[in-house]
Amino acid sequence: MARRALTHLDARNRPAMVDVGDKEVTHRSAAAEARIRLPSAVARALRASGHRTKKGPVFDTAIVAGVMAAKRTHELIPFCHPLGLENCQVHIEHKGGTDIIVRCETSIHHRTGVEMEALTGATIAALTIYDMCKALSHDIEIVSVRLLAKSGGRRAFARKAS
């Protein structure tokens, strides 16, 4: 396997934004997931309340926060290019048990990918859920954030089902 170089370093090994000016404009998309683990009592209380707390509707607020964050990723991560996302969808599921799954899907026609936007959207939505539920317990955990898939650039990626 060929060794890959870090892309955000210049010839002198100093931090630098990647020049995407010569890349081809293609349709690029990405999906990311964050998993939140609630204590059992919190999961029951949240479900019983219709996923509402004194701060308001937890999932609806987290969806808005995730989309807002994805759109502002370049303001949070220094070498991300400012992008006008064409689509950003945040979906939240609390199937059973104690886990909540947040999924963020992003897309654009551009010279650079949108995986950082998808990861940021999923992460901020998860943090919003934590914030809105922390009065019930500080034992809430964001146990993982991961890229699920990306397409449209030089290297497509799709995580194998686990």
C-alpha positions as a Markdown table, in Angstrom:
| # | Residue | x | y | z |
|---|---|---|---|---|
| 1 | Met | 0.0 | 0.0 | 0.0 |
| 2 | Ala | 1.4 | 3.4 | -1.0 |
| 3 | Arg | 2.0 | 5.8 | 1.8 |
| 4 | Arg | -0.1 | 9.0 | 1.6 |
| 5 | Ala | 1.2 | 12.4 | 2.5 |
| 6 | Leu | -0.7 | 14.9 | 4.6 |
| 7 | Thr | -2.4 | 17.4 | 2.3 |
| 8 | His | -2.4 | 20.5 | 4.5 |
| 9 | Leu | 1.4 | 21.0 | 4.6 |
| 10 | Asp | 3.4 | 23.0 | 2.2 |
| 11 | Ala | 6.9 | 22.1 | 0.9 |
| 12 | Arg | 8.4 | 23.4 | 4.1 |
| 13 | Asn | 6.0 | 21.3 | 6.3 |
| 14 | Arg | 4.1 | 24.4 | 7.4 |
| 15 | Pro | 0.3 | 24.5 | 7.6 |
| 16 | Ala | -1.4 | 25.4 | 4.3 |
| 17 | Met | -4.8 | 25.4 | 2.7 |
| 18 | Val | -5.0 | 22.9 | -0.2 |
| 19 | Asp | -5.3 | 24.7 | -3.6 |
| 20 | Val | -8.3 | 23.1 | -5.3 |
| 21 | Gly | -8.3 | 25.5 | -8.2 |
| 22 | Asp | -7.2 | 22.9 | -10.7 |
| 23 | Lys | -9.6 | 20.2 | -9.5 |
| 24 | Glu | -12.6 | 19.3 | -11.5 |
| 25 | Val | -16.1 | 20.4 | -10.3 |
| 26 | Thr | -18.1 | 17.2 | -9.6 |
| 27 | His | -21.1 | 16.3 | -7.5 |
| 28 | Arg | -19.7 | 15.5 | -4.1 |
| 29 | Ser | -21.6 | 14.0 | -1.1 |
| 30 | Ala | -20.8 | 12.7 | 2.3 |
| 31 | Ala | -22.6 | 11.0 | 5.2 |
| 32 | Ala | -21.5 | 11.0 | 8.9 |
| 33 | Glu | -22.9 | 9.5 | 12.0 |
| 34 | Ala | -22.7 | 10.4 | 15.7 |
| 35 | Arg | -23.8 | 8.0 | 18.4 |
| 36 | Ile | -25.0 | 9.2 | 21.8 |
| 37 | Arg | -25.5 | 6.8 | 24.7 |
| 38 | Leu | -27.9 | 7.8 | 27.4 |
| 39 | Pro | -28.2 | 6.4 | 30.9 |
| 40 | Ser | -31.3 | 4.1 | 31.0 |
| 41 | Ala | -33.3 | 6.5 | 33.2 |
| 42 | Val | -32.6 | 9.4 | 30.8 |
| 43 | Ala | -33.6 | 7.3 | 27.8 |
| 44 | Arg | -36.9 | 6.4 | 29.4 |
| 45 | Ala | -37.6 | 10.0 | 30.5 |
| 46 | Leu | -36.8 | 11.4 | 27.1 |
| 47 | Arg | -39.0 | 8.9 | 25.3 |
| 48 | Ala | -41.8 | 9.4 | 27.8 |
| 49 | Ser | -41.7 | 13.2 | 27.2 |
| 50 | Gly | -41.8 | 12.8 | 23.4 |
| 51 | His | -38.2 | 13.9 | 23.2 |
| 52 | Arg | -38.8 | 17.2 | 24.9 |
| 53 | Thr | -37.1 | 18.9 | 27.8 |
| 54 | Lys | -37.6 | 22.2 | 29.5 |
| 55 | Lys | -35.3 | 23.6 | 26.8 |
| 56 | Gly | -37.7 | 22.5 | 24.1 |
| 57 | Pro | -38.0 | 19.8 | 21.4 |
| 58 | Val | -34.6 | 18.0 | 21.6 |
| 59 | Phe | -34.4 | 16.4 | 18.2 |
| 60 | Asp | -35.9 | 19.4 | 16.2 |
| 61 | Thr | -33.4 | 21.7 | 17.9 |
| 62 | Ala | -30.5 | 19.3 | 17.2 |
| 63 | Ile | -31.5 | 19.1 | 13.5 |
| 64 | Val | -31.4 | 22.9 | 13.2 |
| 65 | Ala | -28.1 | 23.1 | 15.1 |
| 66 | Gly | -26.5 | 20.4 | 12.9 |
| 67 | Val | -27.5 | 22.1 | 9.7 |
| 68 | Met | -26.3 | 25.5 | 10.9 |
| 69 | Ala | -22.9 | 24.0 | 12.0 |
| 70 | Ala | -22.4 | 22.1 | 8.7 |
| 71 | Lys | -22.9 | 25.4 | 6.8 |
| 72 | Arg | -20.3 | 27.1 | 9.0 |
| 73 | Thr | -17.7 | 24.4 | 9.1 |
| 74 | His | -15.1 | 26.6 | 7.4 |
| 75 | Glu | -15.4 | 29.0 | 10.4 |
| 76 | Leu | -14.5 | 26.3 | 12.8 |
| 77 | Ile | -11.9 | 24.2 | 11.0 |
| 78 | Pro | -9.0 | 26.4 | 9.8 |
| 79 | Phe | -8.2 | 24.8 | 6.4 |
| 80 | Cys | -11.8 | 23.9 | 5.3 |
| 81 | His | -12.9 | 25.9 | 2.2 |
| 82 | Pro | -16.0 | 28.0 | 2.5 |
| 83 | Leu | -18.8 | 26.1 | 0.8 |
| 84 | Gly | -22.3 | 26.9 | -0.1 |
| 85 | Leu | -23.9 | 23.5 | 0.6 |
| 86 | Glu | -26.6 | 22.5 | -1.8 |
| 87 | Asn | -28.1 | 20.0 | 0.6 |
| 88 | Cys | -27.7 | 19.1 | 4.2 |
| 89 | Gln | -30.0 | 16.7 | 6.0 |
| 90 | Val | -29.8 | 15.7 | 9.6 |
| 91 | His | -31.8 | 12.6 | 10.8 |
| 92 | Ile | -32.1 | 11.4 | 14.4 |
| 93 | Glu | -33.3 | 8.0 | 15.6 |
| 94 | His | -33.9 | 6.8 | 19.1 |
| 95 | Lys | -35.0 | 3.2 | 18.1 |
| 96 | Gly | -34.8 | 1.3 | 21.4 |
| 97 | Gly | -32.5 | 1.0 | 24.3 |
| 98 | Thr | -30.2 | 3.8 | 25.2 |
| 99 | Asp | -28.6 | 4.9 | 22.0 |
| 100 | Ile | -29.5 | 7.8 | 19.8 |
| 101 | Ile | -28.1 | 7.9 | 16.2 |
| 102 | Val | -27.5 | 11.2 | 14.5 |
| 103 | Arg | -26.8 | 11.0 | 10.7 |
| 104 | Cys | -25.8 | 14.1 | 8.6 |
| 105 | Glu | -25.8 | 13.9 | 4.8 |
| 106 | Thr | -24.3 | 16.8 | 2.8 |
| 107 | Ser | -23.8 | 17.4 | -0.9 |
| 108 | Ile | -22.5 | 20.0 | -3.4 |
| 109 | His | -21.2 | 20.5 | -6.9 |
| 110 | His | -17.7 | 21.7 | -6.2 |
| 111 | Arg | -13.9 | 21.1 | -6.4 |
| 112 | Thr | -13.6 | 19.9 | -2.8 |
| 113 | Gly | -15.5 | 17.4 | -0.7 |
| 114 | Val | -18.0 | 17.8 | 2.1 |
| 115 | Glu | -17.0 | 15.2 | 4.6 |
| 116 | Met | -15.9 | 17.7 | 7.2 |
| 117 | Glu | -19.3 | 19.4 | 6.8 |
| 118 | Ala | -21.1 | 16.1 | 7.4 |
| 119 | Leu | -18.9 | 15.3 | 10.4 |
| 120 | Thr | -19.4 | 18.7 | 11.9 |
| 121 | Gly | -23.2 | 18.6 | 11.4 |
| 122 | Ala | -23.4 | 15.2 | 13.1 |
| 123 | Thr | -21.1 | 16.3 | 16.0 |
| 124 | Ile | -22.9 | 19.5 | 16.7 |
| 125 | Ala | -26.3 | 17.9 | 16.6 |
| 126 | Ala | -25.0 | 15.3 | 19.1 |
| 127 | Leu | -23.6 | 18.1 | 21.3 |
| 128 | Thr | -27.0 | 19.8 | 21.2 |
| 129 | Ile | -28.7 | 16.7 | 22.4 |
| 130 | Tyr | -26.2 | 16.5 | 25.2 |
| 131 | Asp | -26.8 | 20.1 | 26.1 |
| 132 | Met | -30.6 | 19.8 | 26.1 |
| 133 | Cys | -30.5 | 16.6 | 28.2 |
| 134 | Lys | -27.7 | 17.3 | 30.7 |
| 135 | Ala | -30.1 | 18.5 | 33.4 |
| 136 | Leu | -31.2 | 14.9 | 33.5 |
| 137 | Ser | -27.7 | 13.5 | 33.8 |
| 138 | His | -24.0 | 14.3 | 33.0 |
| 139 | Asp | -23.4 | 10.6 | 32.3 |
| 140 | Ile | -24.6 | 11.0 | 28.7 |
| 141 | Glu | -21.8 | 10.0 | 26.3 |
| 142 | Ile | -21.1 | 10.8 | 22.7 |
| 143 | Val | -19.5 | 7.5 | 22.0 |
| 144 | Ser | -18.5 | 7.8 | 18.4 |
| 145 | Val | -18.4 | 10.2 | 15.4 |
| 146 | Arg | -17.5 | 8.7 | 12.1 |
| 147 | Leu | -17.6 | 9.2 | 8.4 |
| 148 | Leu | -19.9 | 6.7 | 6.7 |
| 149 | Ala | -19.4 | 7.5 | 3.1 |
| 150 | Lys | -18.1 | 10.1 | 0.7 |
| 151 | Ser | -18.2 | 10.3 | -3.1 |
| 152 | Gly | -17.4 | 12.6 | -6.0 |
| 153 | Gly | -13.7 | 13.2 | -5.5 |
| 154 | Arg | -10.6 | 11.3 | -6.2 |
| 155 | Arg | -11.1 | 8.8 | -3.4 |
| 156 | Ala | -14.6 | 7.5 | -2.7 |
| 157 | Phe | -15.2 | 5.9 | 0.6 |
| 158 | Ala | -17.9 | 3.7 | 2.0 |
| 159 | Arg | -17.7 | 2.1 | 5.4 |
| 160 | Lys | -18.5 | -1.5 | 5.5 |
| 161 | Ala | -21.6 | -2.4 | 7.6 |
| 162 | Ser | -20.7 | -3.3 | 11.1 |
